[in-house]
């Protein structure tokens, strides 16, 4: 396995509590280690946004995916449930994210490290001119494991694909014990694979539901294998950051 391929494993309950002056309250668990080389530091973390708390309109300086995995609430004009996926390009404002009565949990995934949300309109001075890009998927249904175990060959379905930016959201299904060679497209920043159901073996490491794998864009191919149950995997193809930024 290349040293640049990262495994997002939920090894502990080491969540850190955060509170902002604007009322935002959440707990965060980082899957990947953080280092100082911002552009070469992918991020994968889990947010537990507390019940009935609002994450106000804001932007980040890096492209990102957010995958809602548990709870309910709203995102802008959209109701969100597991598994709704949102993509926001760098310097693209989005939100608010409002957690329901049971709170809201979501993964945040980036190919490069972001140094923190810039809330609007208070931090408008940091917003750069350039292309703005965001997309919110419909709810992607997690298959019942019994039905998923009935598949006999791999299946892949695009949910959304943008030929210009190379943004891609898809669902991959692999029968139990079967290997699959992940082909990395040219001209992307990287690829995140999030386990929706079943489990995946990657370099003798077992990834379970909502754990994730990051393959950088300079890799060409990577081998994974379904475990004793068939696997359903969310495929998240990260665009390169626009040259305007």
N, C-alpha and C positions, 0 to 999 in steps of 0.2 A: 504494500500500500504506500502511495506517496505520502510524505510527511505533511503535505499541504492539504490533504483530505481530513476534515474534522468531523468527529462524532459528537452529537448533542445528546448525551446520556443524562437521565435524571437520577443522579447518584445519591442525593440527599434532599432534605427539606430545608436547605439553607437559604430561605427567602430573606431579603432585606427590605425593611419598611421605608417608604419614602412619602413625604408630605410637602406640598407646595403652598405658597401663600395664596394661590388662586383657588384653593379648596380641593385640588387633586390629591387623592390618597390611594396608594397602591403598594403591593409587595412585588418584588422582582427576584427571579432566579436566573443567573447567567449560566448557560450551557458551556460556552467557550471562554477560555482564559483571555484576559485583556492585556494588550501590550501597547507600547508607545508608537509603533509604526502604523499610523491611522489607516492609510490606504490599503495596507496588507494585513489588516486585523478584522476578519469577518466577525459578525455578531449574531448570536442566537440566544434569545432569552424569553422567559415566560413572565407575563404580567398577570397578577391577580388584582384587578381594579375592584375596590370595595363597593358594596351594594349602594345603589342610588347616588353614586359619585360621578361627576362629569370631568372628563379630560377635554379641556377647551380646544378651540381651533388653534392649530400650530403647524409648524413645518420642521423638516430636518434637512441637513446638508448632504445626505446620502440617499440613494435609491433604497427602497425597502418594501418587503412584504409584511403584512400582518395577517395571521390566521386565527380566527376566532374558534376556540376549541371547547369551551364550556360556559354555561350560563346563558344569559340573554340580555338584550339592551338595544340600543340604536346607534347608528353610525351615520352622521349627517342626516339624510332623508331616508336611510335604509334601516329596517329592522335587521338585527344580526343574530345568528344562531350558529352552532357547529355545522358544517365547516364553510363559513363564508370567508373569502380571501379578498384582501384589499392590497392594491399596489399603489404606492405614491413615489413619483420621481423626486429627485433632489430639488429642494426649494419650491415644492408644491404644497400649498396649504391644504389641510384637511381637518375634518372633525365637525362638531364635537363628538366624542365617544361617550355615551351615557350608559352606565351599568344599571341593570334592572335590580329587582328585589333580592336576587340570589347572587349578585355580583357578576363579573364578566372576566373570563380568562382568555388571553390571546398570546400567541407567539409573535415576536418581532425578529425579522431575519434581514441581515444586510451583508453584502460582500465586503464592505469597508466600515470602519468604526465611525459612529456619529457621536459628537461630544455633548449632545443634549438637546431637548426640544426647545424651539424658539416660538414662544406664544404670541398670538396676534390679537389685537393690533399693537400690544406693548413693545414687541421686538421687531417691528416692521423694518427698522433700519438695517437689519441683517439679511433681509430678503433680497436676493439677486435677480436681476432681469434674465430671462431665458425661457426655454420651452417648459411648460407645465404639463404633467401627465399623471393621471390617476385612473384607476379602474376598480370597481367592486363587483365581485362574482355573484351569481346566484348561490343559494345554499347547495353544497356538494354533499350528497347523502353518503354516510358511512354504511357500507353493506353489513348485513348480519353475517357473523362468521360462518354459520352453517351454510348459507347460500354461497358465500365466497369460496368455501371449500369445494364446491361443485365444479368450479371452472377447471378446464383441462389444458388450456393454452393461454399464453400471455395476452393481455388486452391493453390497449392504450387509447384514451379519448382526450382530445383537446377540449378544454372548457373555454379558453380564450387564447388567441395567438395574434401578435402584432408583427407583421413582416418587416416593418421599418425599424422599430426599436429592438426587436428580438424578444420582447416580453412574451412569456409563455406560461400558462397555467393548465395543467393536465392531470389526468388520473391514470396510474399504471396499476394493473392487477397481475400478480404472478402466482401460478399454482404452487401448492406446497412442495418444498424441496427443490424446486426448479431454479436454475441459475438464469440471470439476466445480465447482459452487457449494456451498461448505460453509455450511450454515445453522446459526447459533449459537443453541442453545436459550436461552430466558429463565431467569433465576435460577440460573445456574451461575457459578463463579469464572472458568472458562476451559476451553479445549480444547487438548489436545496431540495432534498427529498424528505418529506414528513410522513411518518407511518400513521395511517388512519385506522388500520385494522390488521390483525395478525402480527407478524414479526419478520424482521429481515436480518440476515447474517452478512456482515461486511468485515472482511479481514478477521474472522473469528470473533467478532464482537456482535452481540445480539441487541438489536434496536427494537424497542417495543412501542406501543401506541403513544403517539404524540412526541416521541423522540425523533431526532432528525440527523441528517447527514449533509455536509457541505462539500461539494466538489468544485474547485476553482476552474475558471474558464480555460486555463492553460493545460488542463488535463484533456486527453482525447477520448479515453474510454476507462470504465471502471466496472468491476464485477460485483454484483450483489446476488443473494440467494434467499428465497423464501424459506421460512422455518417449517415446523411440523404442520402449521396451518398456512393456507394461502394468504397472501399479503395484498392490501390495498394501500397505495402510496400516492401522496400528493406531490406532483412534479412542478417546481417553481423555478422558472428560468429567468435569471436576473439580468436586465440590460446593463450595458456599460453606461457609466455616468456621461451625460451629454457634455461635449467639448466646450459648450458655452460657460460651464462652471469650472 
